[in-house]
Amino acid sequence: MKINSLRFKAIVSYSVSLVVLLGLYSWAQFGTVRITEDEVINNMLRDEADDYFRRYAADKNARLPMLRNLQAATDPAQLPDDFKDSLPFLRDGFYETSGPAAIPGPSTHNTLVRTYPEGGRRLFLIYDASHVLARQSCFLGTTSIFILYFVCTAALSILLVIFIGKIVFRPLDSLADKIRAYRPDDLNRELPESSRKDEIGLIALNIQNSFKRVRMFIKREKEFTRDVSHELRTPLSVIKGALEIIRLSRSSETPELQKPLGRIERSVKDMEETIETLLWIAREENKEVSEGLFDISEAAERVLRSLQPLAELKKIDLAVEVIDRSSNHAPERAFSIVFNNVLCNAYNFSPGGSVEVLIKGSIVTVRDSGIGISDDVMKNISEPYVKGSSSSGFGLGLSIVQRLCGRFGWLFSISSRLEGGTIVSIDFSSTEEVIE
């Protein structure tokens, strides 16, 4: 039984409640027995006093009550030393040397004080109850018996709670075991507990309905991915076909067309790879994107070349430093998308400023001297559609970066201060090639 399980918490709660109730019940019983014992002793003292005064009415020389453990006196000077300073000054009644209203004197003593009918004298009866409590008390009046009763009853109660808890929580444990055994993509199983008419059945039915909704969502997502893939690839195929026709014409051999045609071809290829990567993210199927071995510094250099026109347009002072080279097992296009988004942000928000790129093995750091990011935006910078007030984009770039990093286990970190530039660091070590 796990400590953080619902059954354990319920059993502990009920057991503690039972032990507390048993403790209160035992304390009440013990107090009741002690009160009963005091009442028995007081009744005995009353009977002895009544008997003595009946005999005294017939014979003024009647003897004082004589019982074992009982002392009787009519003169305060005859009282034991422990009672000489207290009993003579008390009103008629019963008194004890133990308890909340105790009088001075040895413990476990019960006393009675009564004035003679003609007045002037008083009868003092002192009874040592320690012998009664030790030898003649009722069976349940002893402390040891109460403790034994409490321990045994508490133990049996806890065992009973555990046994009942296993029976009550067995359906819930069975449901939890079934759900724990399911794989994340195993959404077609039926839960037998859903046919129950209690709370367990309600939980199982809701879980089963949730599985159905997830299956429907996945189905719709696959259909959407298939349709988007077709709709995006169709215009690219048209562009590629048009490029091939242009290449076949003689006019394409002119130097003026070679450079723009090459740029269009590279853009079409990049677009195809981007679509493939983004669709793969939506499908969450690794097998549909080929993973190759690429050099991080070389891949970064290709991205830097493709963004050179943007750097020139923004008048960026670019500094690139490669301290160590590293190979990586991941789709190169995924790396390119991540680095491209980070670099584009650095360029766009640092017009006329500087951008530093540091490649140290599998760690790539981009530092810019731009306007920075406010604290309010920084809190949700990786969420879709979150962007600064000066951004002209849609706020999806860093969201895509975060999703790709999460998919491959890359560590993405960003820090910034307003008017102080931004530092983005990505650690690609999780897919780094290990050389043995």
C-alpha positions as CSV (number, residue, x, y, z in Angstrom):
1,M,0.0,0.0,0.0
2,K,1.5,3.3,-1.1
3,I,1.7,6.2,1.4
4,N,0.3,8.7,-1.1
5,S,-2.6,6.4,-2.2
6,L,-6.2,7.3,-1.4
7,R,-6.8,4.0,0.4
8,F,-3.8,4.6,2.7
9,K,-5.0,8.1,3.6
10,A,-8.6,6.9,4.2
11,I,-7.4,4.0,6.4
12,V,-5.1,6.3,8.4
13,S,-7.9,8.9,8.8
14,Y,-10.4,6.4,10.0
15,S,-7.9,4.7,12.3
16,V,-6.9,7.9,13.9
17,S,-10.5,8.8,14.4
18,L,-11.2,5.4,16.0
19,V,-8.2,5.7,18.3
20,V,-9.2,9.1,19.4
21,L,-12.8,8.0,20.0
22,L,-11.7,4.9,21.9
23,G,-9.4,7.1,24.0
24,L,-12.2,9.4,24.9
25,Y,-14.5,6.5,25.7
26,S,-11.9,4.8,27.9
27,W,-11.2,8.1,29.7
28,A,-14.9,8.5,30.3
29,Q,-15.3,5.0,31.5
30,F,-12.3,5.3,33.8
31,G,-13.7,8.5,35.3
32,T,-17.1,6.9,35.7
33,V,-15.6,4.0,37.6
34,R,-13.6,6.3,39.9
35,I,-16.7,8.4,40.6
36,T,-18.7,5.2,41.3
37,E,-16.0,4.1,43.7
38,D,-16.2,7.4,45.5
39,E,-19.9,7.2,45.7
40,V,-19.8,3.7,47.2
41,I,-17.3,4.9,49.8
42,N,-19.3,8.0,50.6
43,N,-22.5,5.9,51.0
44,M,-20.6,3.6,53.4
45,L,-19.5,6.6,55.5
46,R,-23.1,8.0,55.5
47,D,-24.5,4.6,56.6
48,E,-21.9,4.3,59.4
49,A,-22.7,7.9,60.6
50,D,-26.5,7.3,60.4
51,D,-26.0,4.0,62.3
52,Y,-23.9,5.7,65.0
53,F,-26.3,8.6,65.5
54,R,-29.2,6.1,65.9
55,R,-27.3,4.3,68.5
56,Y,-26.2,7.6,70.1
57,A,-29.9,8.7,70.4
58,A,-30.6,5.6,72.5
59,D,-27.3,5.5,74.4
60,K,-25.1,8.6,74.8
61,N,-22.1,6.3,75.4
62,A,-22.5,4.4,72.2
63,R,-19.2,3.4,70.6
64,L,-17.9,5.2,67.6
65,P,-18.0,3.4,64.2
66,M,-15.4,0.7,63.9
67,L,-14.4,-0.6,60.5
68,R,-11.2,-1.7,58.9
69,N,-9.3,1.3,57.5
70,L,-11.8,3.7,59.2
71,Q,-10.9,6.2,61.8
72,A,-13.6,7.9,63.9
73,A,-13.1,10.9,66.2
74,T,-15.3,13.5,68.0
75,D,-12.4,15.6,69.3
76,P,-10.2,17.6,66.8
77,A,-7.3,16.7,69.1
78,Q,-7.8,13.0,68.3
79,L,-7.5,13.6,64.5
80,P,-4.4,12.4,62.6
81,D,-1.8,15.2,62.3
82,D,-2.4,15.5,58.6
83,F,-6.1,16.5,59.2
84,K,-5.9,18.6,62.3
85,D,-5.5,21.8,60.4
86,S,-8.3,21.2,57.9
87,L,-11.2,19.0,59.0
88,P,-12.2,21.0,62.1
89,F,-12.8,24.1,60.0
90,L,-14.9,22.5,57.3
91,R,-18.7,22.4,57.0
92,D,-20.7,19.2,57.3
93,G,-20.2,17.0,54.2
94,F,-18.0,14.7,52.3
95,Y,-14.4,15.5,51.4
96,E,-11.6,13.8,49.5
97,T,-7.9,14.3,49.5
98,S,-7.7,13.4,45.8
99,G,-9.4,15.1,42.9
100,P,-10.3,18.6,41.7
101,A,-11.8,19.7,45.1
102,A,-9.2,17.9,47.3
103,I,-8.5,19.0,50.9
104,P,-5.0,18.8,52.5
105,G,-4.0,15.3,53.6
106,P,-2.7,11.9,52.4
107,S,-4.0,10.9,49.0
108,T,-6.9,8.5,48.5
109,H,-8.7,9.4,51.7
110,N,-12.4,10.0,52.0
111,T,-13.8,12.0,54.9
112,L,-17.1,12.8,56.4
113,V,-17.9,15.7,58.8
114,R,-21.2,15.8,60.7
115,T,-22.4,17.9,63.7
116,Y,-24.2,16.2,66.6
117,P,-27.9,16.8,66.9
118,E,-27.6,18.8,70.0
119,G,-24.7,20.8,68.5
120,G,-21.4,21.6,70.1
121,R,-19.6,18.4,69.0
122,R,-18.8,17.0,65.6
123,L,-18.2,13.5,64.2
124,F,-15.2,13.0,62.0
125,L,-14.9,9.8,59.9
126,I,-11.7,9.3,57.9
127,Y,-11.5,6.3,55.5
128,D,-8.3,5.1,53.8
129,A,-9.5,4.1,50.3
130,S,-6.1,3.1,49.0
131,H,-6.7,-0.5,50.1
132,V,-10.1,-0.6,48.4
133,L,-8.7,0.8,45.1
134,A,-5.8,-1.6,45.2
135,R,-7.6,-4.8,46.2
136,Q,-11.4,-4.5,46.3
137,S,-12.2,-2.2,43.3
138,C,-14.2,-3.6,40.4
139,F,-12.4,-5.3,37.6
140,L,-12.6,-2.4,35.1
141,G,-11.5,0.1,37.6
142,T,-7.8,-0.6,37.4
143,T,-5.5,1.5,35.2
144,S,-3.7,-1.4,33.7
145,I,-6.9,-3.1,32.6
146,F,-8.1,0.1,31.0
147,I,-4.8,0.5,29.1
148,L,-4.9,-3.1,27.9
149,Y,-8.6,-2.7,26.9
150,F,-7.7,0.5,25.0
151,V,-4.7,-1.1,23.2
152,C,-6.6,-4.3,22.2
153,T,-9.7,-2.5,21.1
154,A,-7.6,0.0,19.0
155,A,-5.6,-2.7,17.4
156,L,-8.7,-4.7,16.5
157,S,-10.4,-1.5,15.2
158,I,-7.4,-0.7,13.0
159,L,-7.3,-4.2,11.5
160,L,-11.0,-4.0,10.9
161,V,-10.6,-0.6,9.1
162,I,-7.8,-2.1,7.0
163,F,-9.9,-5.1,6.0
164,I,-12.9,-3.0,5.1
165,G,-10.7,-0.5,3.3
166,K,-9.4,-3.2,1.1
167,I,-12.9,-4.3,0.2
168,V,-14.2,-0.8,-0.4
169,F,-11.2,0.4,-2.4
170,R,-10.7,-2.8,-4.4
171,P,-12.7,-1.5,-7.5
172,L,-10.8,1.8,-7.4
173,D,-7.5,0.0,-7.2
174,S,-8.5,-2.2,-10.1
175,L,-9.4,0.8,-12.2
176,A,-6.1,2.5,-11.3
177,D,-4.1,-0.6,-12.2
178,K,-5.8,-0.8,-15.6
179,I,-5.2,2.9,-16.4
180,R,-1.6,2.6,-15.2
181,A,-1.0,-0.4,-17.5
182,Y,-2.4,1.5,-20.6
183,R,0.1,3.0,-23.0
184,P,-0.3,6.6,-23.9
185,D,-1.5,5.7,-27.4
186,D,-3.7,2.8,-26.2
187,L,-7.1,4.6,-26.3
188,N,-9.4,1.9,-27.7
189,R,-9.8,-0.2,-24.5
190,E,-13.1,-0.4,-22.7
191,L,-13.2,-0.2,-18.9
192,P,-15.4,-2.9,-17.3
193,E,-15.9,-0.6,-14.2
194,S,-17.9,1.8,-16.4
195,S,-20.9,-0.4,-16.0
196,R,-21.0,0.0,-12.2
197,K,-23.8,2.2,-10.7
198,D,-21.6,3.8,-8.1
199,E,-19.0,6.6,-8.0
200,I,-16.3,4.2,-9.4
201,G,-18.5,3.6,-12.4
202,L,-19.0,7.3,-12.9
203,I,-15.2,7.9,-12.9
204,A,-14.6,5.0,-15.3
205,L,-17.3,6.2,-17.6
206,N,-15.9,9.7,-17.7
207,I,-12.4,8.4,-18.3
208,Q,-13.7,6.2,-21.1
209,N,-15.5,9.1,-22.7
210,S,-12.3,11.2,-22.4
211,F,-10.5,8.4,-24.3
212,K,-13.2,8.6,-27.1
213,R,-12.8,12.4,-27.3
214,V,-9.1,12.1,-27.6
215,R,-9.4,9.5,-30.3
216,M,-11.8,11.8,-32.2
217,F,-9.4,14.7,-31.8
218,I,-6.4,12.6,-33.1
219,K,-8.5,11.5,-36.0
220,R,-9.4,15.1,-36.9
221,E,-5.8,16.2,-36.4
222,K,-4.6,13.4,-38.8
223,E,-7.2,14.4,-41.4
224,F,-6.2,18.1,-41.0
225,T,-2.5,17.3,-41.3
226,R,-3.2,15.2,-44.4
227,D,-5.2,18.0,-46.0
228,V,-2.7,20.7,-45.1
229,S,0.1,18.6,-46.4
230,H,-1.6,18.3,-49.7
231,E,-2.7,21.9,-49.9
232,L,0.8,23.2,-49.1
233,R,2.7,20.9,-51.3
234,T,0.5,21.5,-54.3
235,P,1.6,25.1,-54.9
236,L,5.2,24.2,-54.2
237,S,5.0,21.5,-56.9
238,V,3.6,24.1,-59.3
239,I,6.5,26.4,-58.5
240,K,9.0,23.6,-59.0
241,G,7.4,22.7,-62.3
242,A,7.6,26.3,-63.4
243,L,11.2,26.5,-62.4
244,E,12.0,23.4,-64.4
245,I,10.3,24.9,-67.5
246,I,12.2,28.1,-67.1
247,R,15.5,26.2,-66.7
248,L,14.8,24.5,-70.1
249,S,14.5,27.8,-71.8
250,R,17.5,29.6,-73.2
251,S,16.7,32.8,-71.4
252,S,17.5,31.1,-68.0
253,E,21.1,30.9,-69.0
254,T,21.6,34.6,-68.7
255,P,23.6,35.8,-65.6
256,E,20.8,38.1,-64.6
257,L,18.4,35.1,-64.0
258,Q,20.8,32.6,-62.5
259,K,21.0,34.2,-59.1
260,P,17.2,34.8,-58.6
261,L,16.3,31.4,-60.0
262,G,18.8,29.8,-57.6
263,R,17.3,31.7,-54.7
264,I,13.8,30.6,-55.7
265,E,14.9,26.9,-55.8
266,R,16.6,27.2,-52.4
267,S,13.5,28.8,-51.0
268,V,11.3,26.1,-52.4
269,K,13.5,23.4,-50.9
270,D,13.6,25.1,-47.6
271,M,9.8,25.5,-47.6
272,E,9.4,21.8,-48.4
273,E,11.6,20.8,-45.5
274,T,9.9,23.3,-43.2
275,I,6.5,21.9,-44.1
276,E,7.8,18.4,-43.4
277,T,9.1,19.3,-40.0
278,L,6.1,21.3,-38.9
279,L,3.7,18.5,-40.1
280,W,5.9,16.0,-38.2
281,I,5.4,18.1,-35.0
282,A,1.7,18.0,-35.5
283,R,1.6,14.2,-36.0
284,E,4.2,13.5,-33.3
285,E,5.5,10.6,-35.2
286,N,9.3,10.3,-35.3
287,K,9.4,7.7,-38.0
288,E,8.1,10.1,-40.6
289,V,11.0,12.5,-40.3
290,S,14.4,11.1,-41.2
291,E,17.1,11.8,-38.6
292,G,20.6,12.3,-40.0
293,L,24.0,13.2,-38.7
294,F,25.0,16.8,-39.2
295,D,27.6,19.2,-38.0
296,I,26.1,22.0,-35.9
297,S,28.6,24.7,-37.0
298,E,28.1,23.8,-40.6
299,A,24.3,23.8,-40.4
300,A,24.5,27.1,-38.5
301,E,26.7,28.6,-41.2
302,R,24.1,27.6,-43.9
303,V,21.4,29.4,-41.9
304,L,23.6,32.4,-41.5
305,R,24.2,32.5,-45.3
306,S,20.5,32.3,-46.0
307,L,19.8,35.2,-43.7
308,Q,22.6,37.4,-45.0
309,P,20.3,39.6,-47.0
310,L,18.2,40.3,-43.9
311,A,21.4,41.1,-41.9
312,E,22.5,43.5,-44.7
313,L,19.0,45.1,-44.8
314,K,19.0,45.6,-41.0
315,K,22.7,46.8,-41.0
316,I,23.7,44.2,-38.5
317,D,27.2,44.0,-37.2
318,L,27.5,40.2,-37.1
319,A,30.2,38.3,-35.1
320,V,30.4,34.5,-35.2
321,E,32.8,32.5,-33.0
322,V,33.2,28.7,-33.2
323,I,35.1,27.3,-30.2
324,D,34.4,23.6,-30.6
325,R,32.6,21.6,-33.3
326,S,30.0,18.9,-32.6
327,S,27.9,16.4,-34.6
328,N,24.3,15.8,-33.8
329,H,21.7,13.1,-34.4
330,A,18.5,14.9,-35.3
331,P,16.7,16.3,-38.4
332,E,19.0,19.1,-39.6
333,R,15.9,21.0,-40.7
334,A,14.6,21.0,-37.1
335,F,17.9,22.6,-36.0
336,S,17.7,25.0,-38.9
337,I,14.2,26.1,-38.0
338,V,15.2,26.7,-34.3
339,F,18.3,28.6,-35.2
340,N,16.6,30.5,-38.0
341,N,13.8,31.7,-35.7
342,V,16.2,32.8,-33.0
343,L,18.5,34.6,-35.5
344,C,15.6,36.3,-37.3
345,N,14.4,37.7,-33.9
346,A,17.9,39.0,-33.1
347,Y,18.1,40.7,-36.5
348,N,14.6,42.2,-36.5
349,F,14.9,43.7,-33.0
350,S,18.5,45.0,-33.3
351,P,18.4,47.3,-36.4
352,G,21.8,49.0,-36.8
353,G,23.1,47.0,-33.7
354,S,25.2,44.0,-33.2
355,V,24.5,40.2,-33.0
356,E,27.0,37.7,-31.6
357,V,26.8,34.0,-32.3
358,L,28.8,31.6,-30.1
359,I,29.0,27.9,-31.0
360,K,30.7,25.9,-28.3
361,G,30.3,22.2,-29.1
362,S,26.6,21.4,-28.8
363,I,25.6,24.8,-27.2
364,V,24.6,27.6,-29.4
365,T,24.2,31.1,-27.9
366,V,22.9,34.2,-29.7
367,R,23.3,37.6,-28.1
368,D,21.9,40.8,-29.5
369,S,22.0,44.5,-28.6
370,G,18.4,45.1,-29.4
371,I,15.5,46.6,-27.5
372,G,15.1,43.7,-25.1
373,I,11.9,42.1,-23.8
374,S,9.7,43.4,-21.0
375,D,9.1,41.4,-17.9
376,D,5.3,41.0,-18.7
377,V,6.1,39.5,-22.1
378,M,9.0,37.4,-20.8
379,K,6.7,35.4,-18.5
380,N,4.9,33.8,-21.5
381,I,7.4,34.4,-24.2
382,S,7.2,30.7,-25.4
383,E,3.4,30.7,-25.7
384,P,1.7,31.1,-29.1
385,Y,0.8,34.6,-30.2
386,V,2.8,36.3,-27.4
387,K,4.9,39.1,-28.7
388,G,6.2,42.5,-27.8
389,S,4.4,45.8,-28.7
390,S,7.0,46.6,-31.4
391,S,6.8,43.1,-33.1
392,S,5.2,42.9,-36.5
393,G,5.0,39.1,-36.6
394,F,2.4,36.7,-35.3
395,G,4.2,35.6,-32.1
396,L,4.7,32.0,-33.2
397,G,8.5,31.9,-33.7
398,L,9.6,31.1,-30.2
399,S,6.6,28.9,-29.7
400,I,7.8,26.7,-32.5
401,V,11.3,26.8,-31.1
402,Q,10.0,25.7,-27.7
403,R,8.0,22.8,-29.2
404,L,11.0,21.6,-31.2
405,C,13.3,21.8,-28.2
406,G,10.8,19.9,-26.1
407,R,10.4,17.3,-28.7
408,F,14.1,16.5,-28.9
409,G,15.0,17.3,-25.3
410,W,17.0,20.3,-26.2
411,L,17.4,22.9,-23.4
412,F,16.1,26.3,-24.4
413,S,16.8,29.4,-22.2
414,I,16.2,33.1,-22.8
415,S,17.1,36.1,-20.7
416,S,16.6,39.8,-21.5
417,R,16.3,43.2,-20.0
418,L,14.5,46.2,-21.4
419,E,16.8,48.3,-23.6
420,G,19.6,45.9,-22.7
421,G,19.5,43.2,-25.4
422,T,18.5,39.5,-25.3
423,I,20.5,36.3,-24.8
424,V,19.2,33.0,-26.2
425,S,21.0,29.8,-25.5
426,I,20.1,26.3,-26.7
427,D,21.8,23.1,-25.6
428,F,21.6,20.4,-28.2
429,S,23.5,17.8,-26.0
430,S,20.5,15.4,-25.8
431,T,21.0,14.4,-29.5
432,E,24.7,14.9,-29.6
433,E,26.7,12.1,-31.2
434,V,28.7,10.2,-28.6
435,I,32.1,9.1,-29.7
436,E,33.3,6.1,-27.8
